[in-house]
Amino acid sequence: MTETPDRVLIIVPAWNEARNVGATVAEIRAASPRYDVAVIDDGSTDDTAEVARAAGATVLSLPFNLGVGGAMRTGFTYAQRHGYHRAIQVDADGQHNPADIDRVLAGLERADISIGARFADVGTYAVRGPRRWAMVFLASVVSRTAGTRLTDVTSGFRAANERAIAQYVRYYPAEYLGDTLDSLVAACHAGLSVTQVPVAMRPRSSGKPSQGAVGSTMYLLRSVFALSLAIVRRPRFIQAEEAGTTA
């Protein structure tokens, strides 16, 4: 394993983001020479991999679409194998501002996981209706699990230190919403600490969000279901560690 303690791995999960990923990679690379960019091409059927590679990213191509959870676990495994002590997810669609990466990374000075929070009095990002209700509810429940106040537990703009990277390699669910909710709750169950840093989100560079009114309502129902499962179930490795402690 090659140690790269002074560098940061920027993990960019991307599925059919050929129109956005090139500009995103270029902006990340321009933000700091310390950033190494790994684009996880999640079974794209367009030119995502070629565009990302041309922009200067390392590209890890999955044979078929696994979803954000599968892509991120691939990214964290790459980070661990190459000796990165810090890694952070940045979405390919341009909503996460690379200028805020250092701000989110700074949260790792006091916690294992640092979330770039959209609803912390910075920026004009707004969500209304069922999706907003779901986010408020989820934040309140996960805040109790984490033992700290969190306002945006579904944000994908989050950083991990070496402990968190190892945790995510062991357990990073791929199912819908599990990549944000279940992974965060499981990390808390494993004893990792969480903090948040206020950031401003930007609109997508190109394309449209996938959810309308019906999709937002389904988001609410799926969110509650996903969180319920995350809280009541503990990954097997955590159960084994607890059993070993009490034996």
Residue pairs with C-beta under 8 A, 6 or more apart in sequence:
1 80
1 81
1 82
1 83
2 82
2 83
3 83
4 36
4 82
4 83
4 84
4 85
5 83
5 84
5 85
6 34
7 34
7 35
7 36
7 84
8 32
8 34
8 35
8 36
8 84
8 86
8 87
8 88
8 101
8 105
9 36
9 38
9 75
9 78
9 79
9 82
9 84
9 86
9 87
9 88
10 28
10 35
10 36
10 37
10 38
10 87
10 88
10 90
10 101
11 38
11 40
11 72
11 75
11 76
11 78
11 79
11 87
11 88
11 89
11 90
12 21
12 24
12 25
12 28
12 37
12 38
12 39
12 40
12 52
12 57
12 89
12 90
12 91
12 92
13 40
13 42
13 68
13 71
13 72
13 75
13 89
13 91
13 92
14 21
14 39
14 40
14 41
14 42
14 44
14 48
14 52
14 71
14 92
15 41
15 42
15 43
15 44
15 48
15 65
15 71
16 44
16 45
16 46
16 48
17 24
17 44
17 46
17 48
17 92
17 93
18 44
18 46
18 47
18 48
18 50
18 51
19 205
19 206
19 207
20 92
20 93
20 94
20 204
20 205
20 206
20 207
21 39
21 48
21 51
21 52
21 55
21 57
21 92
22 51
22 52
22 54
22 55
23 55
23 94
23 205
24 90
24 91
24 92
24 93
24 94
24 98
24 205
25 37
25 39
25 52
25 55
25 56
25 57
26 55
26 56
27 94
27 98
28 35
28 37
28 90
28 98
28 101
29 35
29 37
29 55
29 56
30 98
31 98
31 99
31 101
31 102
32 101
32 102
35 98
35 101
36 58
36 84
37 56
37 57
37 58
38 57
38 58
38 59
38 60
38 75
38 78
38 79
39 48
39 49
39 52
39 53
39 57
39 58
39 59
39 60
39 92
40 60
40 62
40 71
40 72
40 74
40 75
41 48
41 49
41 52
41 59
41 60
41 61
41 62
42 62
42 65
42 66
42 67
42 68
42 70
42 71
43 61
43 62
43 63
43 64
43 65
43 66
44 65
48 92
49 59
49 61
52 59
53 59
60 74
60 75
60 78
62 70
62 71
62 74
66 74
66 174
67 174
67 175
67 176
67 179
68 156
68 179
69 172
69 173
69 174
69 175
69 178
69 179
69 183
70 174
72 89
72 168
72 172
72 179
72 183
73 168
73 169
73 172
73 174
75 87
75 89
76 87
76 160
76 165
76 168
76 169
76 172
77 169
79 87
79 165
80 165
80 166
80 169
84 165
85 161
85 162
85 165
86 105
86 108
86 159
86 160
86 161
86 162
87 159
87 160
87 165
88 101
88 104
88 105
88 157
88 158
88 159
88 160
89 96
89 156
89 157
89 158
89 159
90 96
90 98
90 101
90 157
91 156
91 157
93 204
93 205
93 206
93 207
94 202
94 203
94 204
94 205
94 206
95 201
95 202
95 203
95 204
96 116
96 156
96 157
96 199
96 201
96 202
97 199
97 200
97 201
97 202
100 116
100 157
100 197
100 199
100 200
103 116
103 197
103 199
104 114
104 115
104 116
104 157
104 158
104 159
104 197
104 199
105 114
105 159
106 114
106 197
107 114
107 115
107 159
107 195
107 196
107 197
108 114
108 159
108 160
108 161
110 193
110 195
111 192
111 193
111 194
111 195
112 160
112 161
112 163
112 164
112 167
112 187
112 192
112 193
112 194
113 158
113 159
113 160
113 161
113 164
113 184
113 187
113 192
113 193
113 194
113 195
114 158
114 159
114 194
114 195
114 196
114 197
115 150
115 152
115 153
115 155
115 157
115 158
115 194
115 195
115 196
115 197
116 152
116 155
116 157
116 158
116 159
116 196
116 197
116 198
116 199
117 150
117 151
117 152
117 155
117 196
117 197
117 198
117 199
118 125
118 151
118 152
118 155
118 199
118 200
118 201
119 125
119 135
119 139
119 151
119 152
120 151
120 152
120 196
120 197
120 198
120 199
121 198
122 198
122 199
122 200
123 198
123 199
123 200
123 201
124 200
125 200
125 201
127 135
129 213
129 216
130 216
130 217
130 219
130 220
131 211
131 216
131 219
131 220
133 220
134 219
134 220
134 223
134 224
135 152
135 153
135 154
135 223
137 223
137 224
138 153
138 154
138 181
138 223
138 224
138 227
139 150
139 151
139 152
139 153
141 227
141 231
142 150
142 153
142 181
142 184
142 185
142 188
142 227
143 149
143 150
143 153
145 185
145 188
145 189
145 231
146 184
146 188
146 193
146 194
147 188
148 193
148 194
148 195
150 194
150 196
151 196
152 196
153 180
153 181
153 184
154 177
154 180
154 181
154 223
155 180
156 179
156 180
157 199
157 201
160 167
160 168
163 192
164 187
164 192
167 186
167 187
167 190
167 192
168 183
168 187
170 235
170 237
171 183
171 186
171 235
171 237
172 179
172 183
173 179
173 182
173 183
173 186
175 182
175 226
176 222
176 226
177 222
177 223
177 226
177 227
178 226
178 230
181 223
181 226
181 227
181 230
182 226
182 229
182 230
184 194
184 230
185 227
185 230
185 231
186 230
186 234
186 235
186 238
187 194
188 194
189 234
189 235
189 238
190 235
190 238
211 218
211 219
234 242
